[in-house]
């Protein structure tokens, strides 16, 4: 039984798996951050464009509507 625990302690395959899990979680977290940032920026830009388009004067001189 003692030899079994000693062999388990020297095994490194599990440590590599943990490294990959942590690395994958970090990549997913960064991707989510990037998507949320892009969504917020595009929503703000869309709101500004919408406001401009609603208040812009058309070529004929009327405001539409």
N, CA, C and O atoms as a DFTB+ gen file, in Angstrom:
260 C
 N C O
     1  1       0.827      -1.188       0.000
     2  2       0.000       0.000       0.000
     3  2       0.875       1.258       0.000
     4  3       0.557       2.230      -0.685
     5  1       1.948       1.247       0.744
     6  2       2.853       2.386       0.814
     7  2       3.507       2.645      -0.543
     8  3       3.699       3.799      -0.926
     9  1       3.843       1.600      -1.261
    10  2       4.439       1.746      -2.589
    11  2       3.443       2.356      -3.563
    12  3       3.822       3.103      -4.466
    13  1       2.196       2.041      -3.379
    14  2       1.146       2.593      -4.248
    15  2       1.047       4.109      -4.068
    16  3       0.942       4.842      -5.051
    17  1       1.080       4.582      -2.823
    18  2       1.021       6.017      -2.553
    19  2       2.265       6.738      -3.068
    20  3       2.182       7.864      -3.557
    21  1       3.417       6.077      -2.954
    22  2       4.658       6.671      -3.432
    23  2       4.626       6.835      -4.959
    24  3       5.062       7.857      -5.489
    25  1       4.111       5.831      -5.648
    26  2       3.990       5.904      -7.105
    27  2       2.985       6.989      -7.504
    28  3       3.194       7.702      -8.486
    29  1       1.898       7.109      -6.743
    30  2       0.889       8.127      -7.014
    31  2       1.473       9.536      -6.849
    32  3       1.186      10.422      -7.654
    33  1       2.273       9.740      -5.829
    34  2       2.861      11.049      -5.561
    35  2       3.863      11.452      -6.644
    36  3       4.047      12.640      -6.909
    37  1       4.507      10.472      -7.266
    38  2       5.499      10.770      -8.297
    39  2       4.883      10.903      -9.687
    40  3       5.557      11.340     -10.620
    41  1       3.646      10.544      -9.833
    42  2       2.964      10.621     -11.122
    43  2       2.705      12.089     -11.482
    44  3       2.268      12.862     -10.629
    45  1       2.967      12.480     -12.730
    46  2       2.806      13.865     -13.143
    47  2       1.709      14.065     -14.177
    48  3       1.475      15.199     -14.595
    49  1       1.039      13.023     -14.600
    50  2       0.004      13.153     -15.626
    51  2      -1.157      14.020     -15.145
    52  3      -1.692      14.812     -15.921
    53  1      -1.547      13.889     -13.909
    54  2      -2.652      14.684     -13.373
    55  2      -2.316      16.159     -13.315
    56  3      -3.193      16.997     -13.521
    57  1      -1.077      16.492     -13.043
    58  2      -0.662      17.894     -12.969
    59  2      -0.771      18.561     -14.333
    60  3      -1.134      19.735     -14.416
    61  1      -0.467      17.844     -15.389
    62  2      -0.590      18.391     -16.736
    63  2      -2.059      18.666     -17.042
    64  3      -2.387      19.681     -17.656
    65  1      -2.925      17.781     -16.624
    66  2      -4.360      17.973     -16.843
    67  2      -4.851      19.217     -16.117
    68  3      -5.625      19.995     -16.675
    69  1      -4.413      19.409     -14.895
    70  2      -4.805      20.592     -14.139
    71  2      -4.304      21.851     -14.836
    72  3      -5.027      22.845     -14.901
    73  1      -3.091      21.827     -15.353
    74  2      -2.558      22.978     -16.084
    75  2      -3.437      23.317     -17.287
    76  3      -3.741      24.486     -17.525
    77  1      -3.841      22.307     -18.037
    78  2      -4.678      22.550     -19.211
    79  2      -6.055      23.071     -18.824
    80  3      -6.611      23.919     -19.522
    81  1      -6.606      22.583     -17.735
    82  2      -7.914      23.059     -17.286
    83  2      -7.823      24.533     -16.894
    84  3      -8.696      25.322     -17.254
    85  1      -6.788      24.905     -16.168
    86  2      -6.613      26.301     -15.764
    87  2      -6.383      27.182     -16.992
    88  3      -6.959      28.266     -17.085
    89  1      -5.567      26.742     -17.915
    90  2      -5.300      27.503     -19.134
    91  2      -6.572      27.683     -19.958
    92  3      -6.840      28.778     -20.452
    93  1      -7.342      26.635     -20.106
    94  2      -8.593      26.707     -20.858
    95  2      -9.587      27.650     -20.185
    96  3     -10.259      28.425     -20.866
    97  1      -9.684      27.594     -18.874
    98  2     -10.583      28.495     -18.148
    99  2     -10.157      29.948     -18.331
   100  3     -11.011      30.827     -18.455
   101  1      -8.876      30.210     -18.349
   102  2      -8.384      31.575     -18.553
   103  2      -8.724      32.068     -19.955
   104  3      -9.136      33.216     -20.121
   105  1      -8.560      31.232     -20.950
   106  2      -8.871      31.614     -22.332
   107  2     -10.370      31.886     -22.481
   108  3     -10.762      32.858     -23.126
   109  1     -11.193      31.046     -21.896
   110  2     -12.645      31.249     -21.960
   111  2     -13.029      32.540     -21.247
   112  3     -13.871      33.290     -21.741
   113  1     -12.428      32.807     -20.099
   114  2     -12.712      34.042     -19.366
   115  2     -12.337      35.278     -20.161
   116  3     -13.095      36.247     -20.195
   117  1     -11.179      35.255     -20.800
   118  2     -10.759      36.389     -21.631
   119  2     -11.671      36.572     -22.840
   120  3     -11.975      37.699     -23.231
   121  1     -12.099      35.474     -23.421
   122  2     -13.008      35.560     -24.567
   123  2     -14.345      36.166     -24.153
   124  3     -14.898      36.996     -24.874
   125  1     -14.862      35.761     -23.013
   126  2     -16.117      36.334     -22.525
   127  2     -15.971      37.826     -22.251
   128  3     -16.868      38.608     -22.566
   129  1     -14.845      38.221     -21.666
   130  2     -14.584      39.632     -21.411
   131  2     -14.562      40.414     -22.717
   132  3     -15.123      41.507     -22.794
   133  1     -13.925      39.872     -23.734
   134  2     -13.842      40.549     -25.030
   135  2     -15.221      40.679     -25.676
   136  3     -15.541      41.719     -26.252
   137  1     -16.025      39.641     -25.583
   138  2     -17.362      39.679     -26.181
   139  2     -18.237      40.710     -25.471
   140  3     -18.952      41.469     -26.125
   141  1     -18.188      40.741     -24.161
   142  2     -18.993      41.704     -23.408
   143  2     -18.542      43.126     -23.714
   144  3     -19.378      44.016     -23.874
   145  1     -17.246      43.350     -23.798
   146  2     -16.737      44.682     -24.119
   147  2     -17.177      45.117     -25.517
   148  3     -17.579      46.264     -25.713
   149  1     -17.104      44.223     -26.471
   150  2     -17.519      44.546     -27.836
   151  2     -19.018      44.810     -27.895
   152  3     -19.458      45.708     -28.612
   153  1     -19.799      44.050     -27.159
   154  2     -21.253      44.247     -27.136
   155  2     -21.598      45.613     -26.561
   156  3     -22.429      46.333     -27.115
   157  1     -20.962      45.969     -25.455
   158  2     -21.242      47.265     -24.842
   159  2     -20.855      48.417     -25.767
   160  3     -21.590      49.398     -25.883
   161  1     -19.718      48.298     -26.416
   162  2     -19.272      49.340     -27.333
   163  2     -20.179      49.471     -28.541
   164  3     -20.499      50.587     -28.951
   165  1     -20.600      48.354     -29.121
   166  2     -21.457      48.419     -30.300
   167  2     -22.858      48.899     -29.936
   168  3     -23.502      49.571     -30.741
   169  1     -23.339      48.570     -28.747
   170  2     -24.643      49.063     -28.305
   171  2     -24.605      50.584     -28.139
   172  3     -25.531      51.280     -28.555
   173  1     -23.546      51.090     -27.537
   174  2     -23.415      52.537     -27.360
   175  2     -23.327      53.237     -28.714
   176  3     -23.957      54.274     -28.916
   177  1     -22.561      52.685     -29.627
   178  2     -22.437      53.278     -30.961
   179  2     -23.774      53.236     -31.686
   180  3     -24.146      54.210     -32.341
   181  1     -24.492      52.146     -31.585
   182  2     -25.811      52.040     -32.219
   183  2     -26.788      53.064     -31.668
   184  3     -27.585      53.630     -32.416
   185  1     -26.730      53.303     -30.375
   186  2     -27.596      54.308     -29.760
   187  2     -27.265      55.703     -30.290
   188  3     -28.167      56.488     -30.584
   189  1     -25.982      56.008     -30.410
   190  2     -25.574      57.321     -30.934
   191  2     -26.019      57.494     -32.390
   192  3     -26.494      58.562     -32.776
   193  1     -25.864      56.453     -33.183
   194  2     -26.279      56.525     -34.588
   195  2     -27.789      56.697     -34.674
   196  3     -28.273      57.492     -35.480
   197  1     -28.533      55.974     -33.866
   198  2     -29.988      56.078     -33.857
   199  2     -30.424      57.496     -33.497
   200  3     -31.309      58.060     -34.140
   201  1     -29.805      58.065     -32.477
   202  2     -30.138      59.431     -32.071
   203  2     -29.837      60.415     -33.186
   204  3     -30.637      61.310     -33.458
   205  1     -28.700      60.259     -33.827
   206  2     -28.329      61.158     -34.925
   207  2     -29.305      61.027     -36.090
   208  3     -29.750      62.028     -36.652
   209  1     -29.632      59.789     -36.446
   210  2     -30.520      59.567     -37.584
   211  2     -31.917      60.108     -37.319
   212  3     -32.571      60.582     -38.248
   213  1     -32.387      60.052     -36.098
   214  2     -33.720      60.554     -35.787
   215  2     -33.765      62.080     -35.783
   216  3     -34.816      62.667     -36.040
   217  1     -32.657      62.714     -35.500
   218  2     -32.651      64.187     -35.438
   219  2     -32.080      64.809     -36.706
   220  3     -32.101      66.032     -36.838
   221  1     -31.579      64.026     -37.626
   222  2     -30.970      64.572     -38.852
   223  2     -32.050      65.110     -39.780
   224  3     -33.172      64.606     -39.822
   225  1     -31.681      66.136     -40.512
   226  2     -32.590      66.711     -41.506
   227  2     -32.338      66.006     -42.835
   228  3     -31.190      65.816     -43.237
   229  1     -33.401      65.626     -43.504
   230  2     -33.247      64.929     -44.780
   231  2     -32.863      65.929     -45.879
   232  3     -32.862      67.141     -45.664
   233  1     -32.544      65.399     -47.039
   234  2     -32.079      66.233     -48.146
   235  2     -33.157      67.228     -48.575
   236  3     -32.835      68.350     -48.965
   237  1     -34.410      66.842     -48.510
   238  2     -35.502      67.714     -48.936
   239  2     -35.790      68.845     -47.961
   240  3     -36.596      69.719     -48.280
   241  1     -35.172      68.867     -46.800
   242  2     -35.366      69.938     -45.852
   243  2     -36.353      69.614     -44.734
   244  3     -36.459      70.375     -43.772
   245  1     -37.073      68.504     -44.840
   246  2     -37.997      68.146     -43.765
   247  2     -37.324      67.140     -42.837
   248  3     -36.319      66.523     -43.189
   249  1     -37.889      66.988     -41.662
   250  2     -37.319      66.052     -40.705
   251  2     -37.933      64.673     -40.809
   252  3     -37.615      63.802     -39.999
   253  1     -38.778      64.453     -41.753
   254  2     -39.425      63.157     -41.863
   255  2     -40.525      63.021     -40.847
   256  3     -41.057      64.031     -40.387
   257  1     -40.871      61.862     -40.495
   258  2     -41.751      61.627     -39.391
   259  2     -43.122      62.013     -39.589
   260  3     -43.946      61.845     -38.690
